[in-house]
Amino acid sequence: MKVNPYNTVIFIGCLVLVILALWRLVKHWKKGKTFRYFYGFFITANLVIIQVLLMDFGLHKQYPWILVLFIPFQYLSPVYFTAFICYYLKKEEIYKRNRIYLFFPFIGFFALYTILKINIFLDYAWISKEIFTIIHTEIDENSAVTFSIVLSICNLVIIRKYEHAIGKLSFTEVKKKTQWIKTIVAVFITFNVIWLLTIILFFIREDISGHFPYYPYWIMYMVFYFTFLFLGSKHLNDVSMKNKTEEEEVQKAIQNFRMSGLNHMFSEEELELIHYDKPSQITGILSYFSTSLFDKNKLEDVLWDIVENCISYLQLEDCVIYILDVSKKVLIQKAAYGNKDGGGRSILSPIEISLGEGIVGQVALSGAYECVYNVTYDNRYVVDDIYRRSELAVPIIVDDKVVGVLDSEHSQEGFFNENHIILFQLIAKLTSKKLAQINVKNTTNITDDNMYFKELNFLMKEAKIYRDASLGLEGISKMLKISSNYLSQMVNKLSGANFSDYVNSFRVEDAKSKLKDPNFANYTVLAIALESGFNSKSTFYNAFKKHTGISPNEYRETSLELK
């Protein structure tokens, strides 16, 4: 065994790095792929050195079976580092699009390693020892260093492209975010050059053999790895906490906007229920219901909108609204979703339930909701289209009188929970408010203090969602949890412009700030247009001239002259 103080220290250092990275990988696994690829890189990179040192120790001669464990990690660690950069910069689509090509060298040499291992155990029956040595010492290593250098250059290109596609960050923030990662890539390129020079040394000096010339190189690598592991982990944790805090602040602001928007629809006691569980989900659903109903003034439209959205947002199997015929004292099915929906707003085999009959009839009679865990043990249950196991029925009350019942059944026993009960009660309240407003003119107004519009402006100014070129009416309506029709009318009335002009006004202001910013002097007008959220040069020029009266080029020239 060729054991000496140098390779022993390097071996122990690399082993400690692998153990630390493994421990942190398990600990931070749930934090996402950025962390996973970061620690995966450390594990595979140091396993490369460990495997070479095991050969250096001569263990493979005493224990040939150890060669079975050898894997070409030198083709895996650069890929993991590239994946880490892509996920860190939120450009994971680059990695996903190219990963099949990135793994080709690893797959190819893994297959070659397998053949060579079998060949050794067969006492070099297929490949001679001389050819094996050439493959192991020259072809393998030369291709590994070439692959590493190429990927390092590709990483710099990815970072550069990221800087040219700023996204939601300012120019200063982008530079701050990429500077440290560019430094790391530069260090790796330097190490790759040293690695290449070491290989060249073997060709120049034929008297040099073994791995001793690599020791200084590995020691430098090891010191750098320890530094990068600890400082990089700290940096990633800080960034993760900052992103989490910013996201929480945005979500908190959005939640406050939504709660304010619901203040005029529910009492304080009812709004207290929303805080019970998953407030963000509940307010989102209620926001959509309240806005989707605002322009509906027919009983049929209101009822069908309610059942369709109940099933859509709550993922229910069945949802039916019964309306009470006071003269006949029966509940008539007026809207349904699920098996009862016959299409074209028709109900398959509609049934009538007498007041006080069944669970639905009892709810209409008592004015109190019923949530039945298992209808098998409730003799009041009335089978409609098919037999189901659980049922939730909530009364719809207008002017202290029951006018209908919102009913849902599910095949799963005990499906409905307290969250469903809260939502159904509040949806029933929305329904009753809308039913009371039918045929009353101007009952739903969009005023200047509209909370959904305030939320939209907040997302535009603070989250800068307009920089997403694919952003459209449907996308924003889903983001705000309101109907697209309501969003369109709200923007038209409160901004004085149509939806497209409203969004483009923010994009133009963003472009104007970049056109007069010296940091963007090397950016083309088209590049600035794309970063501001426009998807083409012609769209940008038309919108810019419409909002400013001059072209982007004229604006840039005027701004520079003023400075």
TIMI-868757 format. One record per residue (C-alpha): residue in one letter; x, y, z. Coordinates in nm, 3 decimals, always signed. Example, Ala and Ser with C-alpha at 12.3 -4.5 7.8 and 13.67 -1.06 7.14 Angstrom:
2
A;+1.230;-0.450;+0.780
S;+1.367;-0.106;+0.714
***
This chain:
563
M;+0.000;+0.000;+0.000
K;+0.135;+0.342;-0.099
V;+0.013;+0.533;+0.204
N;+0.180;+0.863;+0.291
P;+0.085;+1.172;+0.502
Y;-0.029;+1.367;+0.194
N;-0.278;+1.122;+0.048
T;-0.396;+1.030;+0.398
V;-0.482;+1.394;+0.481
I;-0.651;+1.441;+0.141
F;-0.849;+1.118;+0.182
I;-0.972;+1.209;+0.532
G;-1.059;+1.565;+0.420
C;-1.260;+1.445;+0.119
L;-1.435;+1.179;+0.328
V;-1.536;+1.442;+0.585
L;-1.670;+1.661;+0.303
V;-1.880;+1.373;+0.167
I;-2.022;+1.297;+0.512
L;-2.102;+1.665;+0.580
A;-2.265;+1.708;+0.239
L;-2.468;+1.388;+0.283
W;-2.589;+1.500;+0.624
R;-2.690;+1.841;+0.494
L;-2.851;+1.688;+0.185
V;-3.081;+1.480;+0.407
K;-3.143;+1.774;+0.640
H;-3.230;+2.019;+0.361
W;-3.394;+1.776;+0.118
K;-3.737;+1.942;+0.147
K;-3.593;+2.285;+0.064
G;-3.589;+2.201;-0.304
K;-3.365;+2.102;-0.591
T;-3.129;+2.400;-0.556
F;-3.007;+2.256;-0.226
R;-3.012;+1.897;-0.355
Y;-2.793;+1.969;-0.656
F;-2.562;+2.188;-0.445
Y;-2.486;+1.907;-0.199
G;-2.499;+1.642;-0.474
F;-2.214;+1.826;-0.644
F;-1.996;+1.811;-0.330
I;-2.066;+1.442;-0.278
T;-1.983;+1.336;-0.634
A;-1.683;+1.570;-0.673
N;-1.512;+1.440;-0.361
L;-1.596;+1.078;-0.439
V;-1.387;+1.121;-0.754
I;-1.077;+1.200;-0.546
I;-1.159;+0.928;-0.290
Q;-1.178;+0.665;-0.566
V;-0.842;+0.771;-0.710
L;-0.682;+0.763;-0.364
L;-0.812;+0.412;-0.303
M;-0.624;+0.314;-0.619
D;-0.326;+0.512;-0.487
F;-0.337;+0.310;-0.164
G;-0.331;-0.009;-0.370
L;-0.648;-0.148;-0.211
H;-0.777;-0.269;-0.547
K;-0.487;-0.513;-0.566
Q;-0.563;-0.670;-0.229
Y;-0.942;-0.646;-0.266
P;-1.032;-0.653;-0.639
W;-1.405;-0.654;-0.554
I;-1.373;-0.286;-0.448
L;-1.357;-0.192;-0.818
V;-1.726;-0.283;-0.847
L;-1.807;+0.028;-0.641
F;-1.616;+0.263;-0.871
I;-1.845;+0.497;-1.068
P;-1.742;+0.776;-1.313
F;-1.847;+1.058;-1.079
Q;-1.613;+1.296;-1.265
Y;-1.882;+1.314;-1.537
L;-2.161;+1.361;-1.282
S;-2.031;+1.638;-1.054
P;-2.007;+1.904;-1.335
V;-2.364;+1.821;-1.437
Y;-2.488;+1.864;-1.079
F;-2.307;+2.197;-1.054
T;-2.469;+2.315;-1.377
A;-2.808;+2.202;-1.247
F;-2.743;+2.394;-0.923
I;-2.666;+2.715;-1.115
C;-2.981;+2.678;-1.328
Y;-3.207;+2.623;-1.028
Y;-3.038;+2.894;-0.823
L;-3.098;+3.146;-1.103
K;-3.450;+3.008;-1.160
K;-3.352;+2.904;-1.511
E;-3.426;+2.537;-1.451
E;-3.583;+2.504;-1.796
I;-3.229;+2.527;-1.941
Y;-3.119;+2.226;-1.739
K;-3.437;+2.028;-1.806
R;-3.410;+2.095;-2.178
N;-3.047;+1.975;-2.199
R;-3.009;+1.720;-1.920
I;-3.035;+1.420;-2.151
Y;-2.724;+1.546;-2.336
L;-2.545;+1.639;-2.012
F;-2.575;+1.283;-1.884
F;-2.443;+1.121;-2.205
P;-2.074;+1.119;-2.089
F;-2.167;+0.970;-1.751
I;-2.387;+0.701;-1.908
G;-2.124;+0.622;-2.170
F;-1.837;+0.587;-1.925
F;-2.056;+0.402;-1.675
A;-2.111;+0.140;-1.946
L;-1.737;+0.144;-2.027
Y;-1.649;+0.107;-1.656
T;-1.881;-0.193;-1.634
I;-1.710;-0.361;-1.929
L;-1.364;-0.287;-1.785
K;-1.463;-0.428;-1.443
I;-1.585;-0.751;-1.600
N;-1.267;-0.761;-1.810
I;-1.048;-0.735;-1.499
F;-1.234;-1.017;-1.322
L;-1.189;-1.226;-1.636
D;-0.815;-1.158;-1.616
Y;-0.813;-0.917;-1.912
A;-0.980;-1.166;-2.146
W;-1.135;-0.897;-2.371
I;-0.911;-0.594;-2.333
S;-0.539;-0.617;-2.271
K;-0.380;-0.457;-1.967
E;-0.198;-0.204;-2.186
I;-0.517;-0.084;-2.354
F;-0.693;-0.079;-2.017
T;-0.418;+0.149;-1.880
I;-0.452;+0.387;-2.177
I;-0.830;+0.406;-2.133
H;-0.802;+0.456;-1.758
T;-0.515;+0.706;-1.749
E;-0.554;+0.900;-2.074
I;-0.889;+0.869;-2.250
D;-1.090;+0.881;-1.927
E;-0.905;+1.171;-1.768
N;-0.860;+1.377;-2.084
S;-1.229;+1.357;-2.173
A;-1.324;+1.434;-1.810
V;-1.121;+1.756;-1.796
T;-1.250;+1.858;-2.140
F;-1.610;+1.795;-2.031
S;-1.555;+1.994;-1.711
I;-1.404;+2.293;-1.894
V;-1.683;+2.296;-2.155
L;-1.953;+2.287;-1.887
S;-1.780;+2.564;-1.689
I;-1.786;+2.787;-1.998
C;-2.153;+2.695;-2.051
N;-2.223;+2.796;-1.692
L;-2.076;+3.141;-1.756
V;-2.299;+3.171;-2.064
I;-2.605;+3.075;-1.858
I;-2.519;+3.341;-1.599
R;-2.461;+3.599;-1.869
K;-2.796;+3.522;-2.031
Y;-2.961;+3.550;-1.691
E;-2.812;+3.896;-1.646
H;-2.956;+3.990;-1.984
A;-3.298;+3.860;-1.886
I;-3.343;+4.040;-1.558
G;-3.693;+3.916;-1.481
K;-3.841;+4.075;-1.169
L;-3.510;+4.201;-1.026
S;-3.336;+4.534;-1.074
F;-3.000;+4.554;-1.251
T;-2.817;+4.605;-0.920
E;-2.990;+4.306;-0.758
V;-2.904;+4.084;-1.054
K;-2.536;+4.176;-1.041
K;-2.530;+4.115;-0.667
K;-2.695;+3.777;-0.713
T;-2.466;+3.658;-0.991
Q;-2.131;+3.798;-0.874
W;-2.062;+3.527;-0.617
I;-2.164;+3.243;-0.848
K;-1.951;+3.384;-1.131
T;-1.657;+3.390;-0.891
I;-1.712;+3.022;-0.809
V;-1.727;+2.930;-1.178
A;-1.409;+3.129;-1.242
V;-1.235;+2.936;-0.963
F;-1.348;+2.607;-1.116
I;-1.216;+2.710;-1.455
T;-0.882;+2.793;-1.288
F;-0.875;+2.450;-1.122
N;-0.958;+2.286;-1.453
V;-0.665;+2.467;-1.616
I;-0.434;+2.346;-1.334
W;-0.573;+1.994;-1.387
L;-0.500;+2.022;-1.759
L;-0.146;+2.150;-1.691
T;-0.087;+1.855;-1.457
I;-0.188;+1.615;-1.733
I;+0.045;+1.794;-1.976
L;+0.326;+1.758;-1.719
F;+0.301;+1.379;-1.751
F;+0.357;+1.406;-2.127
I;+0.656;+1.639;-2.084
R;+0.820;+1.449;-1.800
E;+0.814;+1.078;-1.876
D;+0.997;+1.008;-1.550
I;+0.694;+1.127;-1.349
S;+0.429;+0.868;-1.262
G;+0.166;+0.800;-1.000
H;-0.066;+1.054;-0.844
F;+0.188;+1.254;-0.643
P;+0.178;+1.557;-0.882
Y;-0.195;+1.584;-0.812
Y;-0.153;+1.623;-0.434
P;-0.101;+2.005;-0.430
Y;-0.392;+2.041;-0.671
W;-0.620;+1.821;-0.454
I;-0.520;+2.004;-0.136
M;-0.617;+2.337;-0.295
Y;-0.941;+2.181;-0.414
M;-1.014;+2.045;-0.066
V;-0.959;+2.384;+0.103
F;-1.181;+2.548;-0.155
Y;-1.452;+2.282;-0.112
F;-1.467;+2.335;+0.266
T;-1.492;+2.712;+0.216
F;-1.754;+2.681;-0.058
L;-1.958;+2.425;+0.140
F;-1.991;+2.640;+0.452
L;-2.018;+2.985;+0.290
G;-2.237;+2.851;+0.008
S;-2.472;+2.679;+0.255
K;-2.501;+2.999;+0.455
H;-2.568;+3.203;+0.141
L;-2.837;+2.961;+0.018
N;-3.006;+2.960;+0.359
D;-3.002;+3.341;+0.371
V;-3.148;+3.364;+0.019
S;-3.408;+3.099;+0.102
M;-3.515;+3.282;+0.418
K;-3.528;+3.615;+0.235
N;-3.740;+3.469;-0.046
K;-3.969;+3.302;+0.207
T;-4.009;+3.627;+0.401
E;-4.080;+3.827;+0.084
E;-4.332;+3.567;-0.032
E;-4.501;+3.567;+0.308
E;-4.523;+3.947;+0.302
V;-4.677;+3.944;-0.046
Q;-4.924;+3.671;+0.052
K;-5.010;+3.857;+0.373
A;-5.077;+4.175;+0.175
I;-5.292;+3.982;-0.074
Q;-5.481;+3.816;+0.212
N;-5.552;+4.159;+0.367
F;-5.678;+4.289;+0.032
R;-5.912;+3.992;-0.005
M;-6.042;+4.018;+0.349
S;-6.110;+4.389;+0.292
G;-6.290;+4.303;-0.029
L;-6.520;+4.065;+0.159
N;-6.599;+4.309;+0.441
H;-6.905;+4.447;+0.261
M;-7.047;+4.097;+0.209
F;-7.008;+3.932;+0.548
S;-7.043;+4.027;+0.913
E;-6.747;+4.030;+1.153
E;-6.870;+3.702;+1.305
E;-6.879;+3.537;+0.964
L;-6.535;+3.668;+0.869
E;-6.401;+3.521;+1.192
L;-6.487;+3.178;+1.053
I;-6.247;+3.237;+0.765
H;-5.955;+3.254;+1.009
Y;-6.040;+2.907;+1.136
D;-5.850;+2.705;+0.878
K;-5.668;+2.773;+0.550
P;-5.778;+3.140;+0.527
S;-5.598;+3.200;+0.197
Q;-5.780;+2.914;+0.026
I;-6.119;+3.017;+0.166
T;-6.086;+3.386;+0.081
G;-5.971;+3.294;-0.269
I;-6.279;+3.081;-0.329
L;-6.514;+3.340;-0.181
S;-6.353;+3.617;-0.386
Y;-6.416;+3.424;-0.702
F;-6.777;+3.347;-0.609
S;-6.855;+3.706;-0.513
T;-6.709;+3.852;-0.834
S;-6.846;+3.584;-1.068
L;-7.197;+3.664;-0.945
F;-7.177;+4.042;-0.965
D;-7.317;+4.077;-1.320
K;-7.576;+3.799;-1.302
N;-7.935;+3.912;-1.263
K;-8.128;+3.597;-1.347
L;-8.211;+3.323;-1.100
E;-8.094;+3.053;-1.341
D;-7.754;+3.223;-1.399
V;-7.691;+3.268;-1.028
L;-7.778;+2.909;-0.933
W;-7.584;+2.743;-1.214
D;-7.278;+2.959;-1.147
I;-7.280;+2.851;-0.783
V;-7.296;+2.477;-0.848
E;-7.044;+2.486;-1.131
N;-6.792;+2.672;-0.918
C;-6.857;+2.459;-0.611
I;-6.754;+2.147;-0.798
S;-6.470;+2.324;-0.979
Y;-6.302;+2.478;-0.675
L;-6.395;+2.228;-0.403
Q;-6.352;+1.914;-0.617
L;-6.684;+1.768;-0.512
E;-6.857;+1.474;-0.678
D;-7.202;+1.622;-0.664
C;-7.362;+1.961;-0.594
V;-7.732;+2.054;-0.621
I;-7.930;+2.366;-0.536
Y;-8.293;+2.324;-0.437
I;-8.537;+2.617;-0.445
L;-8.847;+2.613;-0.228
D;-9.189;+2.636;-0.396
V;-9.381;+2.794;-0.109
S;-9.726;+2.726;-0.254
K;-9.662;+2.353;-0.300
K;-9.428;+2.325;+0.000
V;-9.176;+2.128;-0.205
L;-8.807;+2.173;-0.285
I;-8.733;+2.165;-0.658
Q;-8.391;+2.094;-0.808
K;-8.298;+2.403;-1.008
A;-7.924;+2.358;-1.072
A;-7.690;+2.063;-1.049
Y;-7.333;+1.959;-1.119
G;-7.201;+1.605;-1.143
N;-7.408;+1.308;-1.255
K;-7.726;+1.517;-1.242
D;-7.597;+1.772;-1.492
G;-7.757;+1.690;-1.826
G;-7.568;+1.961;-2.014
G;-7.708;+2.285;-2.146
R;-7.815;+2.376;-1.793
S;-8.059;+2.089;-1.770
I;-8.101;+1.839;-1.487
L;-8.126;+1.465;-1.547
S;-8.433;+1.314;-1.381
P;-8.504;+1.609;-1.149
I;-8.676;+1.521;-0.823
E;-8.891;+1.715;-0.580
I;-8.863;+1.680;-0.203
S;-9.144;+1.778;+0.030
L;-9.071;+2.025;+0.308
G;-8.950;+1.821;+0.605
E;-8.879;+1.510;+0.394
G;-8.528;+1.366;+0.388
I;-8.215;+1.548;+0.502
V;-8.264;+1.833;+0.250
G;-8.630;+1.879;+0.347
Q;-8.539;+1.881;+0.717
V;-8.276;+2.151;+0.661
A;-8.533;+2.365;+0.475
L;-8.779;+2.318;+0.759
S;-8.540;+2.384;+1.048
G;-8.318;+2.648;+0.884
A;-8.006;+2.475;+1.025
Y;-7.738;+2.291;+0.829
E;-7.691;+1.914;+0.844
C;-7.364;+1.726;+0.793
V;-7.421;+1.350;+0.792
Y;-7.108;+1.138;+0.842
N;-7.268;+0.817;+0.710
V;-7.618;+0.823;+0.558
T;-7.645;+0.446;+0.605
Y;-7.747;+0.511;+0.966
D;-7.985;+0.797;+0.881
N;-8.331;+0.679;+0.771
R;-8.410;+1.027;+0.639
Y;-8.169;+0.987;+0.347
V;-8.334;+1.005;+0.003
V;-8.147;+0.837;-0.286
D;-8.132;+1.064;-0.592
D;-7.921;+0.946;-0.890
I;-7.697;+0.702;-0.699
Y;-7.642;+0.599;-0.336
R;-7.361;+0.792;-0.164
R;-7.215;+0.766;+0.187
S;-7.205;+1.125;+0.324
E;-7.407;+1.443;+0.276
L;-7.384;+1.815;+0.356
A;-7.691;+2.039;+0.325
V;-7.694;+2.413;+0.408
P;-8.001;+2.642;+0.399
I;-8.017;+2.950;+0.177
I;-8.194;+3.221;+0.375
V;-8.333;+3.551;+0.245
D;-8.503;+3.796;+0.487
D;-8.501;+3.532;+0.762
K;-8.686;+3.284;+0.543
V;-8.546;+2.965;+0.389
V;-8.572;+2.994;+0.010
G;-8.358;+2.696;-0.083
V;-8.088;+2.444;+0.011
L;-7.730;+2.398;-0.110
D;-7.670;+2.023;-0.103
S;-7.374;+1.797;-0.178
E;-7.318;+1.425;-0.144
H;-7.000;+1.218;-0.161
S;-6.930;+0.848;-0.199
Q;-6.665;+0.861;+0.076
E;-6.783;+0.816;+0.433
G;-6.715;+1.125;+0.649
F;-6.587;+1.325;+0.350
F;-6.721;+1.662;+0.460
N;-6.521;+1.839;+0.730
E;-6.546;+2.168;+0.920
N;-6.375;+2.350;+0.634
H;-6.648;+2.237;+0.394
I;-6.917;+2.344;+0.641
I;-6.767;+2.693;+0.679
L;-6.736;+2.735;+0.302
F;-7.089;+2.611;+0.231
Q;-7.234;+2.846;+0.492
L;-7.053;+3.145;+0.345
I;-7.138;+3.044;-0.014
A;-7.501;+3.006;+0.089
K;-7.481;+3.356;+0.236
L;-7.341;+3.488;-0.094
T;-7.621;+3.312;-0.281
S;-7.888;+3.460;-0.055
K;-7.742;+3.811;-0.097
K;-7.744;+3.774;-0.474
L;-8.094;+3.631;-0.483
A;-8.214;+3.928;-0.279
Q;-8.056;+4.164;-0.533
I;-8.213;+4.012;-0.845
N;-8.412;+4.267;-1.046
V;-8.275;+4.554;-0.833
K;-8.079;+4.795;-1.054
N;-7.719;+4.903;-0.975
T;-7.693;+4.676;-0.671
T;-7.331;+4.585;-0.741
N;-7.101;+4.878;-0.811
I;-6.729;+4.889;-0.877
T;-6.606;+5.185;-0.674
D;-6.272;+5.363;-0.644
D;-6.196;+5.187;-0.315
N;-6.228;+4.842;-0.477
M;-5.993;+4.608;-0.291
Y;-5.936;+4.378;-0.586
F;-5.810;+4.672;-0.792
K;-5.582;+4.771;-0.505
E;-5.451;+4.416;-0.494
L;-5.393;+4.422;-0.870
N;-5.198;+4.750;-0.846
F;-4.994;+4.604;-0.561
L;-4.898;+4.301;-0.772
M;-4.809;+4.526;-1.064
K;-4.597;+4.772;-0.865
E;-4.440;+4.545;-0.604
A;-4.433;+4.196;-0.760
K;-4.395;+4.339;-1.113
I;-4.607;+4.063;-1.265
Y;-4.632;+4.264;-1.588
R;-4.278;+4.149;-1.679
D;-4.426;+3.811;-1.766
A;-4.491;+3.842;-2.141
S;-4.751;+3.562;-2.131
L;-4.960;+3.740;-1.867
G;-5.321;+3.774;-1.977
L;-5.670;+3.836;-1.847
E;-5.725;+3.472;-1.746
G;-5.388;+3.449;-1.573
I;-5.445;+3.757;-1.359
S;-5.804;+3.659;-1.278
K;-5.676;+3.325;-1.143
M;-5.405;+3.508;-0.951
L;-5.660;+3.744;-0.792
K;-5.917;+3.466;-0.751
I;-6.183;+3.668;-0.930
S;-6.377;+3.612;-1.251
S;-6.221;+3.734;-1.576
N;-6.539;+3.926;-1.665
Y;-6.529;+4.113;-1.335
L;-6.157;+4.184;-1.378
S;-6.211;+4.327;-1.726
Q;-6.494;+4.556;-1.617
M;-6.305;+4.660;-1.303
V;-5.994;+4.762;-1.500
N;-6.202;+4.943;-1.764
K;-6.389;+5.148;-1.505
L;-6.114;+5.224;-1.252
S;-5.815;+5.272;-1.484
G;-6.002;+5.432;-1.773
A;-5.831;+5.195;-2.015
N;-5.884;+4.844;-2.145
F;-5.693;+4.554;-1.989
S;-5.416;+4.549;-2.251
D;-5.346;+4.923;-2.222
Y;-5.352;+4.901;-1.842
V;-5.082;+4.628;-1.833
N;-4.877;+4.795;-2.107
S;-4.872;+5.122;-1.910
F;-4.663;+4.949;-1.641
R;-4.441;+4.788;-1.904
V;-4.380;+5.123;-2.071
E;-4.287;+5.287;-1.738
D;-4.048;+5.000;-1.670
A;-3.893;+5.040;-2.016
K;-3.861;+5.417;-1.969
S;-3.665;+5.370;-1.646
K;-3.426;+5.130;-1.821
L;-3.386;+5.345;-2.133
K;-3.253;+5.634;-1.925
D;-3.049;+5.415;-1.684
P;-2.672;+5.418;-1.765
N;-2.650;+5.057;-1.641
F;-2.857;+4.956;-1.944
A;-2.666;+5.163;-2.197
N;-2.533;+4.847;-2.366
Y;-2.881;+4.696;-2.393
T;-3.064;+4.716;-2.723
V;-3.413;+4.864;-2.731
L;-3.552;+4.520;-2.810
A;-3.374;+4.365;-2.510
I;-3.526;+4.628;-2.282
A;-3.868;+4.569;-2.439
L;-3.848;+4.195;-2.372
E;-3.730;+4.248;-2.013
S;-4.020;+4.485;-1.953
G;-4.274;+4.222;-2.055
F;-4.337;+4.292;-2.424
N;-4.321;+3.992;-2.656
S;-4.229;+4.171;-2.979
K;-4.061;+4.485;-3.108
S;-4.369;+4.608;-3.296
T;-4.597;+4.572;-2.992
F;-4.346;+4.760;-2.780
Y;-4.305;+5.047;-3.027
N;-4.681;+5.087;-3.070
A;-4.750;+5.081;-2.696
F;-4.457;+5.312;-2.615
K;-4.562;+5.573;-2.871
K;-4.924;+5.549;-2.757
H;-4.829;+5.621;-2.395
T;-4.547;+5.873;-2.450
G;-4.604;+6.021;-2.794
I;-4.249;+5.941;-2.908
S;-4.053;+5.629;-3.007
P;-3.826;+5.442;-2.761
N;-3.517;+5.555;-2.954
E;-3.621;+5.920;-2.937
Y;-3.690;+5.885;-2.565
R;-3.347;+5.731;-2.503
E;-3.169;+6.002;-2.702
T;-3.360;+6.280;-2.523
S;-3.283;+6.128;-2.182
L;-2.911;+6.105;-2.261
E;-2.903;+6.465;-2.384
L;-3.064;+6.587;-2.060
K;-2.791;+6.411;-1.863
***
